[in-house]
Amino acid sequence: MSNILAIAHKELRQYFVSPMAYALIGLFAIIYGWFFIVSLNFVVRVSMQAGMGMGGPPTVNINEYMMRPLLGNTAVVMLLVLPMLTSRSYAEEKRSGTIELLLSSPLTELQIILGKFLGALALFTAMLGVTLVHVAVLFIYGEPELGPILSGYLGLWLMGASFISVGLLISSASRNQMVAGVVTFGVLLMFWVVSWMGDPSSGSTTASVLAYLSILDHFEDFSKGVIDTKHLAYYISFITFGLFLTVKSVDSERWRG
């Protein structure tokens, strides 16, 4: 375990030594903040219309009208940002030639992958943590429900961990950061829209399978405040399988090395 934590610490330190960590956290915070302001303006406008008798619901549910759309938009931002976070994990090591030193060290492939995974996951967790400032504002001036917000953030965290596992896999098979980032985005986008290829109303087995494979569909219940074990199992299985394939990819690199 100490070896894994040492690699995770090394990865996290490398993120913050370069401008990457600050740029990604800043970009994520700015985009989230913009979505937050847009969503807040919408809620205020709807509340004013209801108060003036101009239609709309008698009471505005902040979770339903603001947090659910905001969390959904945040997931889209993650789809764009996280491939940039993971693209350098192995591609940069190969480009600089340090991958040989890493693979010749007395570390197992699993320890290397888990260390890099935890390092990237820690940075992503920090990115989500910055957004809690905005959520705190809602509790100061409004009365949102805590449960759906916590479950929504749990869904975002699990989705982000799934994105990172795919990013590590693609990066381990590439020597170019740009290529790794673009391919990672393409693969994640495929899992994002895979359910669109089937007709849910048809009730066919194909449509059900495609809906289950969709990484976005499993997030919907989290954003509603529902934590279903089948969604937890999906994300955990997705992460585990992604890391397993990464171990095999790094293992083949060691044997070729």
C-alpha positions as CSV (number, residue, x, y, z in Angstrom):
1,M,0.0,0.0,0.0
2,S,2.9,2.3,0.8
3,N,4.2,1.9,-2.8
4,I,0.8,2.8,-4.2
5,L,0.5,5.9,-2.1
6,A,4.1,6.9,-3.0
7,I,3.3,6.8,-6.7
8,A,0.0,8.6,-6.1
9,H,1.9,11.4,-4.2
10,K,4.5,11.6,-7.0
11,E,1.7,11.9,-9.7
12,L,-0.1,14.6,-7.7
13,R,3.1,16.5,-7.1
14,Q,3.9,16.4,-10.9
15,Y,0.4,17.8,-11.6
16,F,1.0,20.8,-9.4
17,V,4.6,21.3,-10.4
18,S,3.4,22.0,-13.9
19,P,0.6,24.5,-14.7
20,M,-1.7,21.6,-15.6
21,A,-3.4,21.2,-12.2
22,Y,-4.0,24.9,-11.8
23,A,-5.2,25.3,-15.3
24,L,-7.7,22.4,-15.1
25,I,-9.0,23.4,-11.6
26,G,-9.3,27.0,-12.8
27,L,-11.1,26.1,-16.0
28,F,-13.4,23.7,-14.2
29,A,-14.3,26.3,-11.6
30,I,-14.9,29.0,-14.1
31,I,-17.2,26.9,-16.3
32,Y,-19.0,25.5,-13.3
33,G,-19.4,29.0,-11.9
34,W,-20.9,30.2,-15.2
35,F,-23.4,27.4,-15.2
36,F,-24.2,28.1,-11.6
37,I,-25.0,31.7,-12.3
38,V,-27.1,30.8,-15.3
39,S,-29.1,28.2,-13.3
40,L,-29.5,30.6,-10.4
41,N,-30.8,33.4,-12.6
42,F,-33.3,30.9,-14.1
43,V,-34.6,29.9,-10.6
44,V,-34.9,33.6,-9.5
45,R,-36.8,34.4,-12.7
46,V,-39.2,31.5,-12.2
47,S,-39.7,32.4,-8.5
48,M,-40.5,36.1,-9.4
49,Q,-43.0,35.0,-12.1
50,A,-44.7,32.7,-9.6
51,G,-44.8,35.4,-6.9
52,M,-46.3,37.9,-9.4
53,G,-49.0,35.4,-10.5
54,M,-47.5,35.1,-14.0
55,G,-47.6,31.3,-14.1
56,G,-45.1,28.7,-13.0
57,P,-45.0,26.5,-10.0
58,P,-46.3,27.9,-6.6
59,T,-43.0,26.9,-5.0
60,V,-39.6,26.4,-6.8
61,N,-37.7,23.3,-5.8
62,I,-34.0,24.3,-6.0
63,N,-32.9,20.7,-6.4
64,E,-35.2,20.1,-9.3
65,Y,-34.9,23.4,-11.1
66,M,-31.3,24.2,-10.4
67,M,-29.1,21.4,-9.0
68,R,-30.2,18.6,-11.4
69,P,-29.5,20.6,-14.6
70,L,-26.3,22.0,-13.0
71,L,-25.0,18.5,-12.2
72,G,-25.8,17.4,-15.7
73,N,-23.9,20.3,-17.2
74,T,-21.0,19.5,-14.9
75,A,-20.9,15.9,-16.2
76,V,-20.5,17.4,-19.7
77,V,-17.6,19.6,-18.5
78,M,-16.0,16.4,-17.1
79,L,-16.3,14.8,-20.4
80,L,-14.2,17.6,-21.9
81,V,-11.7,18.2,-19.1
82,L,-10.8,14.7,-17.8
83,P,-9.2,13.4,-21.0
84,M,-6.7,16.3,-20.7
85,L,-6.0,15.2,-17.1
86,T,-5.2,11.6,-18.0
87,S,-3.6,12.0,-21.4
88,R,-0.1,12.6,-19.9
89,S,-0.1,9.8,-17.4
90,Y,1.8,7.3,-19.5
91,A,2.2,9.1,-22.8
92,E,4.5,11.7,-21.2
93,E,6.5,8.9,-19.4
94,K,7.1,7.3,-22.8
95,R,8.0,10.5,-24.5
96,S,10.5,11.5,-21.9
97,G,11.9,8.0,-21.5
98,T,11.1,7.6,-17.8
99,I,8.8,4.7,-18.5
100,E,11.8,2.3,-18.7
101,L,12.9,3.4,-15.2
102,L,9.4,2.9,-13.9
103,L,8.9,-0.5,-15.4
104,S,12.3,-1.7,-14.2
105,S,11.6,-0.6,-10.6
106,P,10.6,-3.3,-8.0
107,L,6.9,-2.3,-8.4
108,T,4.1,-4.4,-9.8
109,E,2.0,-3.2,-12.7
110,L,-1.0,-3.1,-10.4
111,Q,0.8,-0.8,-7.9
112,I,1.9,1.5,-10.7
113,I,-1.7,1.7,-12.2
114,L,-3.4,2.2,-8.8
115,G,-0.9,4.9,-7.8
116,K,-1.5,6.8,-11.0
117,F,-5.2,6.3,-10.7
118,L,-5.3,7.6,-7.2
119,G,-3.2,10.6,-8.1
120,A,-5.5,11.6,-10.9
121,L,-8.6,10.8,-8.8
122,A,-7.2,13.1,-6.0
123,L,-6.9,16.0,-8.4
124,F,-10.4,15.4,-9.8
125,T,-11.7,15.3,-6.2
126,A,-10.1,18.7,-5.6
127,M,-11.8,20.0,-8.8
128,L,-15.1,18.9,-7.4
129,G,-14.3,20.3,-4.0
130,V,-13.8,23.8,-5.4
131,T,-17.5,23.8,-6.6
132,L,-18.7,23.2,-3.0
133,V,-18.3,26.9,-2.4
134,H,-21.2,27.6,-4.8
135,V,-23.3,24.9,-3.0
136,A,-22.6,26.5,0.3
137,V,-24.1,29.8,-1.0
138,L,-27.3,27.9,-1.8
139,F,-27.6,26.7,1.8
140,I,-26.8,30.2,3.2
141,Y,-29.6,31.9,1.1
142,G,-31.9,29.0,0.3
143,E,-33.2,25.7,1.5
144,P,-32.0,23.0,-0.9
145,E,-32.3,19.3,0.1
146,L,-28.9,17.9,1.1
147,G,-29.6,14.3,0.2
148,P,-30.0,14.7,-3.6
149,I,-27.0,17.0,-3.7
150,L,-24.8,14.5,-1.9
151,S,-26.0,11.6,-4.1
152,G,-25.5,13.8,-7.2
153,Y,-21.9,14.5,-6.3
154,L,-21.3,10.8,-5.5
155,G,-22.6,10.1,-9.1
156,L,-20.2,12.7,-10.5
157,W,-17.3,11.3,-8.6
158,L,-18.0,7.7,-9.7
159,M,-18.4,8.9,-13.3
160,G,-15.2,10.9,-13.1
161,A,-13.4,7.8,-11.7
162,S,-14.7,5.8,-14.7
163,F,-13.5,8.5,-17.1
164,I,-10.0,8.4,-15.5
165,S,-9.8,4.6,-15.8
166,V,-10.5,4.8,-19.5
167,G,-8.0,7.7,-19.8
168,L,-5.3,5.7,-18.2
169,L,-5.9,2.8,-20.5
170,I,-5.7,4.9,-23.6
171,S,-2.6,6.8,-22.3
172,S,-0.9,3.5,-21.6
173,A,-1.2,2.6,-25.3
174,S,0.0,5.9,-26.7
175,R,3.2,7.9,-26.9
176,N,1.5,11.2,-27.7
177,Q,-0.5,13.2,-25.2
178,M,-2.7,14.9,-27.9
179,V,-3.6,11.5,-29.4
180,A,-4.3,10.0,-26.0
181,G,-6.6,12.9,-25.1
182,V,-8.5,12.9,-28.4
183,V,-9.0,9.1,-28.4
184,T,-10.1,9.1,-24.7
185,F,-12.7,11.8,-25.5
186,G,-13.9,9.7,-28.4
187,V,-14.3,6.5,-26.4
188,L,-16.0,8.3,-23.5
189,L,-18.3,10.0,-26.0
190,M,-19.2,6.6,-27.4
191,F,-20.2,5.4,-23.9
192,W,-22.1,8.7,-23.4
193,V,-24.3,8.4,-26.5
194,V,-24.5,4.6,-26.9
195,S,-28.1,4.4,-25.6
196,W,-29.2,6.8,-28.4
197,M,-28.6,4.0,-30.9
198,G,-31.6,2.0,-29.6
199,D,-35.3,2.8,-29.1
200,P,-36.1,2.5,-25.4
201,S,-39.8,2.3,-26.1
202,S,-39.3,-0.9,-28.2
203,G,-38.4,-2.9,-25.2
204,S,-36.0,-5.0,-27.2
205,T,-33.0,-6.7,-25.7
206,T,-30.6,-4.6,-27.8
207,A,-32.1,-1.4,-26.5
208,S,-31.8,-2.6,-22.9
209,V,-28.2,-3.6,-23.4
210,L,-27.3,-0.3,-25.0
211,A,-29.1,1.6,-22.2
212,Y,-27.2,-0.4,-19.6
213,L,-23.8,0.4,-21.3
214,S,-24.6,4.2,-21.3
215,I,-22.4,5.9,-18.7
216,L,-24.8,8.8,-18.6
217,D,-28.0,6.9,-18.0
218,H,-26.6,5.4,-14.8
219,F,-26.0,9.0,-13.5
220,E,-29.7,10.1,-13.8
221,D,-30.9,8.4,-10.6
222,F,-28.0,9.9,-8.6
223,S,-29.0,13.4,-9.7
224,K,-32.5,12.6,-8.5
225,G,-31.3,11.6,-5.1
226,V,-31.6,7.9,-5.7
227,I,-28.6,5.6,-4.9
228,D,-29.3,2.3,-6.6
229,T,-27.0,-0.7,-6.1
230,K,-27.2,-1.5,-9.8
231,H,-25.7,1.9,-10.7
232,L,-23.0,1.5,-8.1
233,A,-22.2,-1.9,-9.4
234,Y,-22.0,-0.5,-13.0
235,Y,-19.5,2.2,-12.1
236,I,-17.4,0.0,-9.9
237,S,-17.3,-2.7,-12.6
238,F,-16.5,-0.1,-15.2
239,I,-13.5,1.3,-13.2
240,T,-12.3,-2.2,-12.3
241,F,-12.4,-3.4,-15.9
242,G,-10.7,-0.3,-17.1
243,L,-7.8,-0.7,-14.6
244,F,-7.6,-4.4,-15.4
245,L,-7.1,-3.6,-19.1
246,T,-4.5,-0.9,-18.2
247,V,-2.6,-3.5,-16.2
248,K,-2.5,-5.8,-19.2
249,S,-1.4,-2.9,-21.4
250,V,1.5,-2.0,-19.1
251,D,2.4,-5.6,-18.6
252,S,2.8,-6.0,-22.4
253,E,4.9,-2.8,-22.4
254,R,7.2,-4.4,-19.8
255,W,7.6,-7.6,-21.9
256,R,8.3,-5.6,-25.1
257,G,10.7,-3.3,-23.2
